[in-house]
Structure formats: structure tokens, C-alpha cells
Amino acid sequence: MTDLPDKILTDLGRVVIKAADLESALGVLAGHTHGLNMMDVLGRPGGALRAARRAVDDMQEAERQYFSPWIERAAELLTRRHLFVHAMWGSIAHATETPSILAIHMRTFTHTPVDGPTLQSFIDDLTETRRAIVHLLIAKINGRPLGEP
């Protein structure tokens, strides 16, 4: 175990919050489509994603084609989130550089270097995916053409 720099800890906190925001958007989508309260689908790990996939499956093809890629992108991001949130943390010292921070996957023990730009890029991906899903859902609710978000 290693002490993580404050910037990495701050960014990890932002990952947790942005991932929760994305899951909330998935819950709202599922809730709207199936007449549920979003809290009905957020109570179990992975529940919001499963419910959002069911909601998209129940849509007409014209809507499904817009939502499906974003739901699958959300699935990829939420899976990746586990690397950061459920990791063991370590570092490797280099003779000429500052130590590399590593996220070590709890099951496979895969080592993934982590730095501020990597986490910021991931935070941006989480934010953009949530924004796209919300944009599409608002257009759907208001009867506007979905188009690209």
C-alpha cells in the first residue's frame, strides 16, 4: 500500500461522484421508460445499468439506435470504474523519475499506471456519457427529434 498524492485522491473522489451521476441518469432513463422511481433501480449493484438496458430494449428501433451506444459506453465506463474504486494501490520507484502510481486489480492483479491526466480523461468520459444520455432522454420526453447529442 502506498500513500497517494492529494491530487490523485481528489480525482478518485471525482470518479466516484461522476460514476454515481452516470448511474443516476441510467436510473432516470429506466424509471421514465418503465414508470418507476429511479430509486427503485439504484438499490442493487449494477441495477441501474441492467434496468437501462431493459428500457432501451423496450424502445422502438428509431429511439434504440440513439440510446444503445451510450448505454454500452456507460457499461464500459462503469466497469472501468471498478479498477479505480476497488483497487489495491502501489507504486514503483524509478531511478530518474517520480514513482509511478499503480492501480492493482483485486482479482487479476493487472497493474495499471494512474496519473492525473488519466483520471481527468476518465472523469470527462463519465461526464460526457451522462450528458448524452440526459440530453437524449430530455428530447424523448419533450417529443423532439433525438439526433446526435
C-alpha positions as CSV (number, residue, x, y, z in Angstrom):
1,M,0.0,0.0,0.0
2,T,1.2,3.5,-0.8
3,D,0.2,6.9,0.3
4,L,-1.5,8.6,-2.7
5,P,-0.9,12.2,-3.6
6,D,-3.7,14.6,-2.7
7,K,-4.4,15.3,-6.4
8,I,-4.9,11.5,-7.1
9,L,-7.2,11.1,-4.1
10,T,-9.2,14.2,-5.1
11,D,-9.6,12.8,-8.7
12,L,-10.6,9.4,-7.3
13,G,-13.3,11.1,-5.3
14,R,-14.5,12.8,-8.5
15,V,-14.5,9.5,-10.3
16,V,-16.8,8.1,-7.6
17,I,-19.2,11.1,-7.8
18,K,-19.3,11.2,-11.6
19,A,-19.9,7.4,-11.8
20,A,-22.8,7.8,-9.4
21,D,-24.1,10.7,-11.5
22,L,-24.0,8.4,-14.6
23,E,-25.8,5.6,-12.7
24,S,-28.5,8.1,-11.6
25,A,-29.0,9.1,-15.3
26,L,-29.4,5.4,-16.1
27,G,-31.9,5.1,-13.3
28,V,-33.9,8.0,-14.5
29,L,-34.0,6.6,-18.0
30,A,-35.2,3.2,-16.8
31,G,-37.6,4.8,-14.4
32,H,-39.1,7.0,-17.1
33,T,-39.4,4.1,-19.6
34,H,-40.9,1.7,-17.1
35,G,-42.9,4.1,-14.9
36,L,-40.6,3.6,-11.9
37,N,-38.9,5.9,-9.5
38,M,-35.2,6.0,-10.3
39,M,-34.5,4.9,-6.7
40,D,-36.4,1.6,-7.5
41,V,-33.5,0.6,-9.7
42,L,-30.5,2.1,-7.8
43,G,-30.7,-0.2,-4.8
44,R,-28.6,-3.1,-6.2
45,P,-25.1,-3.1,-7.6
46,G,-25.4,-2.9,-11.4
47,G,-29.2,-2.4,-11.1
48,A,-29.3,0.9,-12.9
49,L,-27.4,-0.4,-15.9
50,R,-29.5,-3.6,-16.2
51,A,-32.7,-1.6,-15.9
52,A,-31.5,1.0,-18.5
53,R,-30.6,-1.9,-20.9
54,R,-34.1,-3.3,-20.4
55,A,-35.6,0.2,-21.0
56,V,-33.6,0.6,-24.3
57,D,-34.7,-2.9,-25.4
58,D,-38.3,-1.9,-24.9
59,M,-37.9,1.2,-27.1
60,Q,-38.8,1.4,-30.7
61,E,-35.9,0.9,-33.1
62,A,-35.7,4.6,-34.0
63,E,-35.0,5.5,-30.4
64,R,-33.0,2.4,-29.6
65,Q,-30.4,3.3,-32.2
66,Y,-29.6,6.6,-30.4
67,F,-29.6,5.3,-26.8
68,S,-27.9,1.9,-27.3
69,P,-24.4,3.2,-28.0
70,W,-24.5,5.4,-25.0
71,I,-25.8,2.7,-22.7
72,E,-22.9,0.4,-23.8
73,R,-20.4,3.2,-23.3
74,A,-21.8,3.6,-19.8
75,A,-21.3,-0.1,-19.2
76,E,-17.7,0.2,-20.3
77,L,-17.1,3.2,-18.1
78,L,-18.8,1.7,-15.0
79,T,-16.7,-1.5,-15.4
80,R,-13.6,0.6,-15.7
81,R,-14.6,2.5,-12.6
82,H,-14.1,-0.7,-10.6
83,L,-10.5,-0.7,-11.5
84,F,-10.1,2.6,-9.7
85,V,-12.6,2.2,-6.8
86,H,-11.8,-1.3,-5.9
87,A,-8.1,-1.3,-6.5
88,M,-5.1,-2.0,-4.3
89,W,-2.7,0.9,-4.7
90,G,1.1,0.7,-5.1
91,S,4.0,2.5,-6.6
92,I,7.1,1.6,-8.5
93,A,10.1,3.8,-7.8
94,H,12.2,4.8,-10.8
95,A,15.8,5.9,-10.6
96,T,15.3,9.1,-12.6
97,E,11.6,9.8,-12.2
98,T,9.0,10.2,-9.6
99,P,7.3,6.9,-8.5
100,S,4.5,5.6,-10.7
101,I,1.2,5.1,-9.0
102,L,-0.4,1.8,-9.8
103,A,-3.9,0.6,-9.5
104,I,-3.8,-3.2,-9.0
105,H,-6.9,-5.1,-10.0
106,M,-8.1,-7.1,-7.0
107,R,-8.9,-10.3,-9.0
108,T,-6.4,-10.3,-11.9
109,F,-3.6,-8.3,-10.3
110,T,-3.2,-6.4,-13.5
111,H,-1.1,-3.3,-12.9
112,T,-2.4,0.0,-14.4
113,P,-0.4,3.2,-14.1
114,V,-2.6,6.0,-12.9
115,D,-1.8,9.7,-13.1
116,G,-3.8,13.0,-13.0
117,P,-4.4,13.2,-16.8
118,T,-5.6,9.6,-16.9
119,L,-8.1,10.2,-14.2
120,Q,-9.2,13.5,-15.7
121,S,-9.8,11.9,-19.0
122,F,-11.9,9.2,-17.3
123,I,-13.9,11.8,-15.4
124,D,-14.5,13.7,-18.7
125,D,-15.7,10.4,-20.3
126,L,-18.1,9.8,-17.4
127,T,-19.4,13.4,-17.6
128,E,-19.9,13.3,-21.4
129,T,-21.7,9.9,-21.3
130,R,-24.1,11.2,-18.6
131,R,-24.7,14.4,-20.5
132,A,-25.5,12.5,-23.7
133,I,-28.0,10.1,-22.0
134,V,-29.7,13.1,-20.2
135,H,-29.8,15.0,-23.5
136,L,-31.5,12.1,-25.4
137,L,-33.9,11.5,-22.5
138,I,-35.0,15.1,-22.4
139,A,-35.5,15.1,-26.2
140,K,-37.6,11.9,-25.9
141,I,-39.7,13.3,-23.0
142,N,-40.3,16.5,-24.9
143,G,-41.1,14.8,-28.2
144,R,-38.2,16.4,-30.0
145,P,-36.0,14.6,-32.6
146,L,-33.3,12.7,-30.9
147,G,-30.4,13.3,-33.2
148,E,-26.9,13.2,-32.0
149,P,-26.3,14.7,-28.5
